[in-house]
Structure formats: C-alpha cells, structure tokens
Amino acid sequence: MTPVPAPSPGAASVSARGWGWRHAGRRAFAARHLDLEIRPGERVLLLGASGAGKSTVLHGLAGLLGSQDEGEQEGELLLDGVRPADARGRAGLVLQDPETQVVLARVGDEVAFAAENLAVPREQIWQRVHRALDDVGLDLPLDHPTGALSGGQKQRLALAAVLAMEPGLLLLDEPTANLDPDGVLEVRDAVVRVLDRTGATLVVVEHRVAVWADVVDRVIVLDAAGGVLADGAPGVVLVQEGTRARLADAGVWIPGRQPFVGGPVPDGGGDVLLSAQALAVARTKRGPAAVEDLAVDVRAGQALSITGPNGAGKSTAALTLGCLLRPRAGRLDALPGLAGAAGSDPFRWRSPQLVQRIGTVFQEPEHQFLTPSVAEELEFGPRRVGGTADPRRTGELAERLRLTHLLRANPFTLSGGEKRRLSVATMLATAPRILILDEPTFGQDALTWAELVTLLRELIDAGVAVVSVTHDADFIAALGGATLHVSGGAGRLVAS
C-alpha cells in the first residue's frame, strides 16, 4: 500500500452523524443512519451494492443536496465542521455521468471554469489547466470542442476540471467506468499524483475495487439497508474470509472472486440480420469520419462486442449500426430476417418499425428517459408501438433487473447502476431482434452484473443479436460471440 503523506493544511475533514437523505417523491431513503469520521488526508474507497446510496453521500458532501423541494434530510453531514453548502470550493466532485458536468464549448475553458469561479489568479489558472490535462492524459488543444469528445474523454475532462480546483476534498464517482484499460490506470495514477502533491482527502466510489485497493488506506462499505456494513484497512476488509463472504453476499465486487453466471456461454450464431459494408461513420455531418471501411455482420443469436481505446469511434459505430446516425459512406442493409415488410433500408423505417427491430441503449441513460416514473418508462415503448403495454412483460423485466421496488420513482433520482438497468429494460420491453448496448455494465454491483449477463445470455439463446460497446473483459468472455476492435479509424473483426 502506498504510504499516505501528512495532510496539508488544506486537507478537509468529514463527519456524519445519523445522516440520511430521501429524494422528493420517494418513500425510501437513498442513504440513512450514516455515522463516520474521515480525517484530513485520508484516502477512502466507498463501496456498496447498487442503490446503497454511495452517490448520494458524495452529492451531500459536495453541497448539492439540502433544498426542501429536492428532498428530506435527517441527521448531520459536515465538511470541516460546517454544512457542505457553506464550504464553497472545499470539495470537488466528478459526477458519475461526465456528460452532465461539461459546461463550456472548449476544453481549456472547461478546465479553467471552476478555478476562475474560485478567484484563482489568472496566471495560476492556466498553469493548473495544463498540469491537470497532462495529469489525466488528455492530449488535446485547449480550443478543441468539448462536443466532439467521446464519453471516456469527457470523463478525463471532468476530472481535469476538478483537479485544477485543487480542492481539500476530492470526490470521485465511478471515475474509470467508461475508460479503456490503459486509461483506467492513467486516471488512477493521475489522482494519486495530485494527492501526493496536495495532501487532499479522497473519497472514491468505484466498482473496480482492485484498481484502487492499493492506493487507499481505508475501505468503507455501505449497507443497502442503511449505515455502514464494514470499515477498515483494505488488507482487513477485502482479505479476511469472513468479511469477504459478507460483502460478496451484499453484491460488492471482491478482488479474486467472480460472480456466478448460470448456463453455458452462448455458442454459434444464426442468419445475418444487419450487414455493414465499407461503412464510414461520423458523429456530425461536417466532422471527420470516426471509423472508415467498417465491414461487419450482425447475426441472430450471437453477441458482438465492440472494443477499442477511448475516442476511437466505438459509440459512433454503435449508433450507426442502431440506425440513429446515417453513415458517411458505404452500405448498411437489413436482411429479410430483420426487415420483413419494412424494407432493406433501415433509415427509411418509421420509429415504431425501428424500435421493434433494433433497440439502442445510450452511454448516458438519462438521454432516453421520457416519463416521470419507472413504471411509465417501461410502458412507454410498447404503448408507442402497439397502443398497450403487457403488464406481465414489464413486470418480469422489472423483477429480473431489480427495479420492482422503484416503479413509482422518478428515473432521474435513481442511482447510476439503477438508471443503466432501467435503460436496458425499456429497450427490452419492445422485444427487438437486435439490442445495442453502450457500456451496459456501468455502475453494476456483482449481483446485478451477473443477473444482467444471465438475461442477455437468455436473449442470445432465443435468437436476439446483442451488440455491446464495452471495456469489460469479463462481460465479453461471459457473452462469447465475436469481437470488433475499433482503433486508428478502422474496425477489425478479431475473434469469433
């Protein structure tokens, strides 16, 4: 374990006494009965099952909760002995969804924005901007448009903006979730460098436990029922067999322990449903092509995993295969087993025709939520297609993906993992022949990961084609099928 430096005068302390928060319109508290003390300069890994309240705790420490219109608070949560809302600039938070954190149009301005608001002298701001961008490995011009960044690049940008603040408390919510394997280590090492330099306190929420276990000095595990399930040094909490078993039962990812997935890995594949030939894909009409000369067949009853470094064009390729972006060049044809009477050109299909054939789950789940409750969200697609929703179908999906207790909740108040599962369920509700998923395992604990994999295996066995943009090697191995590696502006089928 890396030795923890002596805390700097700027390092922040955290105190919680019986603290809890309930979102407006929700019966259950998102977090409750929390009692803990975090000393200045400590590095804490905050774990817990999906929906245990980890993100809520970070939002509370960042001063983003507290309005009576937004919810109800009980107990006390303090930062340096005062309410977090009164400690402006002391905490810097990287949100679970970096898309919601990007404000300005250019990379340099975005990184400088928070430091400017804290009245950091101008000459220091740009020194911090360059250093933060170097720290996170985002090698782009300062005038590069933020709208042209991939999801992983936006994650690095959001982290750089917070690092440039040099806060006394650094709060990171799934900071490596959408990063390629090299990027995961780069970002973790960037955080460690900043902590070594500033002595700041760290609280990081992450399902990649093994990545952070050697660079933190404390692990706190939240109980889904409220309070703290475990608290101690990583060598105790993550190593002692009795504790490991208890955490595994709660859904916490334990290094060296893989969740059980029932049934064999799907094998083979059926008829071609969608065929791409010499495809060039681009995010915008005028921008450069992200991937060129892409040739791939999407087959019934087969998984296709799209991999590659951040910014390579994986999501753009997936959106094109999902017929939500028109290709710059080449052909994308629907074969009879998919097209039916709708015709071979999927870009001529009407929305109800498309959603029954190809369902796409975006990288940012919030981008596809349209209603005020989980139940209505599950019913929306079937109602648009056929006028009614089958309550047995939506009920089964809610139960399989652990959403039954959230049916009345507003989708935007769910945890990141719950939002991801809901976005998958909404697409499955219309029973498409092809399901396209962008980072499907984002925010999942070990139990919900296994349930999602099991459900997707069953769909593949039933003849559905599952296309996934993912960095999750375990997920790829669990689904089998083919892998399309996208890199350097080209796509290459590397395994089947």
Buried (B, 14 or more C-beta within 10 A) or exposed (E): EEEBBEBBEBBBBBBBEEBBBBBEEBEEBBBBBBBBEBBBBBBBBBBBBBBBBBBBBBBBBBBBBBEEEBBEBEBEBBBBEEBBBEBEBBBBBBBBBBBEBBEBEBBBBBBBBBBEEBEBEEEEBBEBBBBBBEBBBBEBEBEBBBEBBBBBBBBBBBBBBBBBBBBBBBBBBBBBBBBBEEBBBBBBBBBBBBBEBBBBBBBBBBBBBEBBBEBBBBBBBBBBEBBBBBBBEBEEBBBEEEBBEBBBEBBBBBEEEEBEBEEEBBEEBEBBBBBBEEBBBBBEEEEEBBBBBBBBBBBBBBBBBBBBBBBBBBBBBBBBBBBBBEBBEBEBBBBEBBBEEBEBEBEEBEEBBBBBBBBBBBBBBBEBBEBBBBBBBBBBBBEBBEEEBEEEBBBBBBEBBBBBEBBEBBBEBBBBBBBBBBBBBBBBBBBBBBBBBBBBBBBBBBBBBBBBBBBBBBBBEEBBBBBBBBBBEBBBEBBBBBBBBBBEBBBBBEEE
